[in-house]
Amino acid sequence: MGRSATLTSPGKIKKLLLELLPDQGLWTDEKYLWLTDHTSRLVEFTDGYLEVLPMPTDKHQNILGHLYMLFRAFVLPLGGKVQFAALRLQLREGKYREPDLLLLLDAKDPRRNNRFWTGADLVLEVVSPDNPRRDLIDKRHDYAEAGIPEYWIVDPRQQAITVLVLKGKKYLKGTSYGRGKQAASALLKGFSVDVSEVFDVE
């Protein structure tokens, strides 16, 4: 009985798990996928290293939910598919991100797999206050490297939405839309969102 109690105490289980899990730099794609199959936390992966993302706030989820409904209403009748975090996106072997929103123009696109997608036509991130660089710079590079045609950066701090369009292997400077403007997609002809509504949603 004493042995059972010792093995099941939270501290002992955490210590055992830490001993069993690989060190940073030694993770593989399969070990990362196994881990994220068994947790509700958002975890991204690059060449052996894990990055645990902060839990989203209520404001973050309000913004994301509003945008998801707008994109979904526009894309579904055209035969496309929209998903939101948490869903893994493989950018290449050894690199996975979990965009806040990801979209395919064709719901039957072979890149749409049940466990994770292997590509997208549009991704969107709501800038996280813990590390804005991740969404503004790092992911801009990652999504361009993966050939994703359009990247939306939704920044609650600046009350602005920036739409980046891929040109060759890099995103163009991008158009930033502030309050009172309509943020428009280049990929989805005729689709735009009211920036003020996005940031005022409750």
N, C-alpha and C positions, 0 to 999 in steps of 0.2 A: 504493500500500500504506500509506504514511504517512497519507494522508487517511482511509482506511477505519479505521485504528486510532484516529485522533483522534476520529472520529464515534461510534465504538462504546465509547469509554472511559466507565465509569460516571459520572464527574464531568461529562463533556460532555453526556451524555444527560439527566442530571438538570437541568442548566442550561437545555438546550433545552426540556425539558418545562415548566419553570417560566416560561419566556418565552412559551410557547404557551398556557398555561392562563390563564383569566380571573383577575383580582384578586378578593379578597374583596369581596362586595357586588355583583359583576357576573355571578355565576353564574346560569344559567337552569335551569329544570326539566330540559330536554333535555340540557344539558351535565352536570348533576349525574347524571342517569341514565346517560349515556355513561360518565362516570368510574367510577361504582360497578359498571357492567357489566364493567369491566376491572381491578378490584382486589379483593383478599380482605379489605381493611380495612373496618371498620365506619365509615361516614361518614353523618352526618345533615345536613339542609339546611333552612335557614329564610331565605326572602326574600333570596336572593342570597349568603348566607353558608354556608360549610361548617364542620362541626365533626367532626374526626376523633376517634373514640372509642378508649379504650385497649383493647389486646388483653385478652381475658378470661383470668383465672387458672384454674388447675386446680380450686380450690375453687369458683369461680363456675360452672364447667362442670359440676361434680358436682351442685351444687344445682339448676342449670337442667335437667340431664338427668333427675334424679329427678322433678322437677315435671312435665316434659314427658311422661314415661311415665305418671304418674298422671292428668293431664288427658286424654291420648290414650286411655287405657283406658276412661275414663268417657264421653268425647264421641263416639268413633267409632261405637259401637253405636247411638247416638242419631241418627246421620247427619251429625254435625258434622265439623269439620276443625281440627286444631291444627298450628301451625308454630312454628319457633324461629329465632333469629337465625343467619345474616343473611338477612332478607327485608324489603324496604322496604315501609313503610306510608305511603301518601299521606294526610295529614290534611286537606289542602286544596291548592289550587294554590299552589305556592311553599313548601310545608312537608312534609318527609318525615322520619319517624323509623324506627328499626330496633329495635323492641321485642325483649326477650329471648324472649318467647313471645307469640303472638297466636292468637286463636281465633274461629271462626265457628260458630254453632249449626247452620247448614246448609251442607254441603260444596258445594252447587250455588249458593250465594249469588253473585249477579252481581258483588259487590265483590271476589271472589276471582279475580284475574288472574295470569297466569304471571309477568309481569315485576315487578309489585308489586300489593299489595292496596290498595283504595281505602276500606277501612273494616274494622272488627272489632267483635265483641260483647264481647270481653274481651282485655285486654293485661296483661302481667306484666313487671316489671323487677326484676332483682337489683341492689341499690344498689351502685354503683361507688365504691370508696374515693377515687378521684382527685377526684371532684366530686359528693358526695352530693346537693347542691342540684338537680342535673340531674334525678335520679329522684324526689326528694321534693317538689320545688316546680315546676320548669319543665315537666316532663312531665305532672304532675298537671293543670296548666293546659291544656297542649296536647291531652291526651286528652279532657278535659272539653269543650273548644272543638270537638273533632271529634265529640262525641256518643257516645263509647264508653261503654256502660252500666256496665262494671265494670273497675276497675284494681287489680291486686295489686302491692304494694310489699314485696319480700322483702329484709330488711335484716340481713345477717350481723353487722354491728357490734352491733346491739341484740338479735340472736337473736330477731327478731320478724317477723311477716307482718301487714301492714295491708291490709284489703280495703275499697276505696272504691266506693260505689254512686252513680251519677249521679242527681241530682235537679234537674230543669230543665236549667240550663246549668252547674251546679257539682256537684262531688262532696260528699256529706255528710262529716261529720268522719271517719267510718270507724271500723271496729273493729280494734283491734290485738290480735293473739294471740301470746303468748309461749310459752316452753317448757312442755310438759305440756298444752298446749291443742290443740284442733282448729280450724284456720283454715277457715271455711265460706264457700262461695259463695252469694250471693243469687240470682245468675243461673242457676246449675246446681243445681237442687233436689236435695239428698241428697249433694252432693259436698263433701268436706272432706279436709284433709291434716293429718297429725301434725307439728306444728311441730318438735318435738325430732328426729324422723327426718330432716326436711329439712336441718337444720343439722349433723347427725351423719353424713350420708352421706359415704362415702370413695371 
